[in-house]
Structure formats: C-alpha cells, structure tokens
Amino acid sequence: VASVLLLATTSLLGLAAIASWREAGAQAAALHAALGPAAARVPAGQYGIVFAPEWYGKIPFALNAQGGFILPPFQAQPLSPKLILQTEREFASFAALAEDGLVTRLKRESLESILKNQSPAKSPAAAEWPDYYWCWHYQSQALRPMQVPAFVQRERYAAELQQAYAACVATP
C-alpha cells in the first residue's frame, strides 16, 4: 500500500512539473514569435528594448537566453540592430551599458562583434537610450509597452525602468 501511495504521489508531482515546463515552453514560443514583429515596428535610426522575467516560476525563462531569443537560428536574421532583450534584474546593468554606448554600437555593429570587443579603443560610442520599451506580459502572452518617462535623470534611469516594468507586468 505504501509503495502504491508513493508511486501515485510521485506521478502527480511529475505531472505538475511537466505541466509547468510546458507552460514555460509556450511562453517562450510566444515571446520568440513576438520579438521579430516588434523589431520590425522600430523605425530606422531608433531602438527598442524588451524586459522579460529570468524565471517562469522555478523554470529558467529569459535567464542566460537573451541572445538566443534575438539571434539566428531562433530568428531569421539578427534583431540586435533594432532591439535587445534583457531580464527584469538587469535594469542597472543595462543603464550602465547604455551610458557606455551599447545602443549606439548595436545600431552599427553586430552583437557578436560587440561581445568580442566590448570596449573599442578608437571610436567610443556616445550614450544613447532606447526609444521603445516593452515588457513580456505572462497573462496575455504578449509584449506590452512600458511607460518610461521621456526625460529621466541618468542616475534615476534604472529605478524608473524598474517602476515601469512593475507597472507593466501588473497590468491585467
């Protein structure tokens, strides 16, 4: 009797874990499908950023997958000249990278080139900020615009991003 009970309990827990992984997979597929059209909507000379959660419950979601979502083979062509994906824990690091010219460089260089040469000596890039901000919204399985103030003091940028993200994902 005890072994039947143990087997039944293990099976139920296994089914719940499988269901969670399937849900996370469906979310990832929906995010993947939304990124290309979002990048296509960014006008020439402008830039967009998507913030997504690192985890879907206990399952890694965008954690360590940002490049994978925006580069081939997951996308037909690299999206990085128009759009970048960051996690909801990278507000401060993104602010520092933007201050160091990441957005400017992504508009003119491949992401692979930037990763190989993170600080070019001969042509430093000017600080530039995205024009479009989105959050990944689990409930709707869609990108939602983040309401980031147009003029933010640079020292408040990460905090403003965090507040805008929290409001974005909390929207029903």
N, C-alpha and C positions, 0 to 999 in steps of 0.2 A: 504494500500500500504506500509506504513512504517513498519508494523509488518511482512509482507511478505519479505521485504528487510532485516529486522533484522534476520529473520529466515534463509534466504538464506546465509547471511554473517556468521552467527553462524555455519551453516552446513559446509561451506567451510573452516572456521578456524578449526573446529573439524576434518574434513578430513585431513587437513595438519598435525595436531597434531598426529593423528593416524598413518599417513604415517611415521612421524619421529620416533615414538615408534617402528613401525615395522622394520624400518631400523636399529635402535639401537639393537633390538632383533636379527636381522640377524647377525649383527656384533658380538654380544655376543655369539651367537651359533657358529660362525666361530672361534672366539678366543678359546672358550671351546674345540672345536674339534682339534685345532692346538696344544694345550698345552701338551696333552699326547704324541703325536709323538715327540715333541721337547724334552721332558724329556727322552724319550726312546733313543734319539740320544746322550745324555750326557754320556760319558764313566764313568765307575766305578772310584770313587775317585775324580771326577770333579763335577762342579756345574754350573748351568745356572740361569739367571735372565731375566725376561720379564718385560719391562716397557710398560704400557698401559695408555691411557688417562683416567682421572677421569670422564669426561663428553663426551657425544656424542651430540654436540650442547647444548641444555638445558636439556638433559636427563642424569641422573646418569649412568655411564658406569662401570668403574672399582672402582669407589669410594665406599669404605667400602665393596667391594666384592672380594678382593684379595684371601682370604682364601676359599671362596665359589667356585672360579674357579679351585682351585688346590686340593681340598679335596672331599672325598665322601660326599654326593651321586652324585655330579656332575662328579666326576672321579671314575673309577672302583677301584682304590687304590690311596692313597695319593701320590702326586707328590713332596711334600716338601723335601724328601731326595735327590732329583736331581735338583729341580727347584723351584723358588719363583716368584710370581707376585707382582709388585709394581706399583704405579701410577707415572706419569710424574712429580709430585710435591714432590716425596719422595727421590730425589737424596741425599740430605744432611742427612736425617734421615737414609737412607739405609747405607750410608758411615759410620755413627756413629755405627750402628748396626753391620756392618761387622767388624769394628775395635774392637768391643766388643765380637767378636767370633760367631756371628749369623750363618754364613755359616758353620763353623766348627760344631756347635751344630746341625744344621739341617741335616747334613750328618749322625749323630749318634742318634739323638733323634726325637721323633715326634713333629710336630708343636704344638699339644695340650699340650704336656709336657713342651715345652718351654714357652708357654703362661701362664701356671700355675706357673712356676718357672723361672722368667725372668733373674734372676742373681744367678746362682748356686754358693754356697759358697765354696764347697770342690774341685771342678775341673773347674777352669776358662778356657774358651776356647780361643785358640790363634786366632788372627786376620787372616782372610782368605778372599780372593776376588773371585768372580765368574770367571769361565774360559770362559763362553759363555754368550753373551749379545744379546738380541733381543728387537725390538720394535714392537708394534702392528701397522700395516700399514692399515689404513681405505680403501684407494683406492684399494688395492689388496686383502683386507680381508685375510691377511696372516702375519705371523711373518717374520720380516726381520732382518738380522744380523746388529748389531750396531758395528761400527768401533771404539772401545775403545782402546786407546794406551796400549800396553802390560806393559809398565813401567810408572806409573804415581805417582808423589809425592802424598802422602796421603792427604796433605792439598789442593791439586788440584783435587782430585778424583770426588767430587760432580760436580764441574764445567765441568770437562771432560765428565762426564756422560750426563750432560745437553746438551753440544755441540753435542755429538754423537747421542743423541736422536733427537735433532732438525734436524740434517742432515739425519737421518734415516727416519723420518716421512715426510720429504720434498722431498725425492726421488720419482720420478714419477713411 
